[in-house]
Every structure is written in structure tokens, then in C-alpha cells.
């Protein structure tokens, strides 16, 4: 039997978290688990806290409540740079339910939105007020006990931010891989480049080898070719029903090249 | 099993039921309310045949916690027709042979209704996007897209 407890604030919900308890956000992950008879939890905790559904500017950054849906991301002018990412996730019904916070915990091959956040210097704020880099959260997300209340992301300028989702089903399907890149330029040279892959490991992750190949260089053919040569260095992509690890390794350089050459601009 | 009272407006009618704790909206609609029009397909948000409108927006009822519709408006395919008169979308689906096995049809109709309520004159691309979360394994989608455009009064370009 599943029990559901609803609280007015995220802080109260966080205090109610115990063993075999899961936090209920939009339901797209948790209700699926319930429907398929997941016995690993018997209690769901949720919060009505309005702050969870808020998007607001904080200086040069944007604060996005963990309960903000993909549809809200598309509708808000403050998150226009993330709208193409949100549009790549499911159909309209799913986007009305799937939340930003949930995407951080979506298992492989899901998590395209988290992949994009990863390159935007994202920091996650938990209900107890602590703050951590998204990269840190993703690396230990299975053992984290707190509730993510919001994420804070940098606002990219111009076409510095790019995202590409690769799927075998059109117009919408699950990712074979997704790629996000933030490529600020100073004096024509790339500076503080961040590149991340989704569906190429157990969780979305930055690709240091590619970042290093791009850093400090101009975005020309030579640089792009150098980056594609190390596109899968150190990665261990999984086999699944959508693609084998071999296939993912083979196509990753192709899609990285397309992204760097401009396909995937906002 | 513990039950929770839930009040909502179902196809324009005030409804009060007791939902089992943790149950999804689809189960409640079908087993408690008795509205068999939304269907169970995949149970994981992939197929879209369970789509209903909550406050006018499409939602996957199989992934919606039933108690979250407290005080809200839930519309299903079962409420589309006006007495003996079919909704224009239903007529267009019937006239365009847009249903073969028909299992995806309830979700397709509700996804289409959400689109037309918001955008009465959609383009073909907008229709495709609106039903991008709905799977059909019979029609190849074109008759469905054509029917939605026909219901909107747009020419679908189809040769009868």
C-alpha cells in the first residue's frame, strides 16, 4: 500500500522524508514506478509550496523552482534559451507534468534537460538551504536524501548555448544521446567551454576531453576536428534497447561535429 | 486500503469520490467514476491513450496522482459529444477513417481538442507537434492529422 502525505511547504516535506519514502514532483517518474509495482517505497511525500513553481531572475542568473514544468519553461520569457530543450522532451501532455527537479533524477536514457543545465553552471538548492553544483548532485544522486527545491543557472548570451537531441523516432523519441554546449568567446577564442552528454553514461556528464580540445581556440574546422577525435574519450556508454554502446560511440563524433558547426543553435 | 475524498468537475458535472491512496486518475475515472473513455495503454507516459484535459491542458491520466485533481476540471472523450451530436473532431475522425483499431483515438481526440481550444487554426506542423506524445500503430498518422485539420476548417490537402 502506498501512502501519500501532502505538506504546505517544501521544508515540511523535507522533514517528513524517511526510509522507503520518495518525493512526488510531477509524477512522471514516480507514478510510472507505482504502476509497474515498484516495491522499493511505500510512502510518497509532496508539497503545495508555490515557490516550487516560480521562475525568477537573480542578477545574471535565473532561479527555477524544482516543480516548474517543461511547459512553463517554454512559456516563460526568462527561460527562452531553454525552450528548445524543453520542447525536445515528450509531447505536450508529458511536458505539462514533467518537472525540472524530476529531470535531475531521471534514469538513463532520460535526463535531457539535466544535460543542458549541466553546461549552464547549474547549482541545485535543497530544501534545507544547502547549495551544490549540479555535477556533484548527479554524481551521487542515488544516495542523496534531501529534496531539491530549485536550480540556479547562468543566462547564456547570443548563440553561445547549443543543444542537440538525437533520437531514432520522429518527431519525438527517447534519446540515443543528447549534447549540450556552452561556448562563450573572448576575442574570437573559446573561453570556459562546457560540453555535456546525456544518455552516454549512467547520468548526464560533462565531457572534459572535448572541453579541453576547444578551450582557448577559435571555433574553426581544425578545432572541431580535434574535438571530435576525443568525443568519446573516457566514456562508457551503455547498451540499451535504443542503441548499443558501439553505436553510441560511432555516432557521438558525428553529432558533436554537427552541434559545433551550428546545428543546434537556439 | 486508506481512501481519500476527492472532489472535481468531471465533464461539466460536480463529482465527489473516494480514491485509494496512491491511485492514478485513470484508474479512478474508469473504476470509480465509471468513465471508460480514457484507456490504459503503457502505464508509463509513452503512448498517450490515457490523455485527459485537466483545467483545459492535456495530462497523462495514468501518471496523474488522483488526489491532485481536487477542485479541478477534468474532461475526457466521454464528455465530447453534445447529446446525440458528435464533437466536430469526432465527426472528422469518423469521416476521415482516422481510427482503425481505435485504441489511440481517445488520447488523440483530447490532445487535438487541447490544441484547437488554444489555436483554432493550426498548421500541419502544429498538429503533428500536438499529437507527438500519442502513439498510433495502425493509421500511419496522416489520416489523424488530416482529420484534426478538417475539424479546424483547414484544408488537409487530402484527396477523398
Interface residues (C-beta under 8 A of the other chain):
Chain A: X1 X2 X3 X4 X6 X24 X27 X28 X31 X32 X34 X35 X36 X44 X46 X71 X90 X91 X92 X93 X94 X96 X97 X171 X172
Chain B: X1 X2 X4 X21 X22 X24 X43 X44 X45 X48 X51 X57 X58 X59 X60 X62 X63 X64 X65 X67 X68 X111 X114 X115 X128 X129 X130 X131 X132 X133 X134
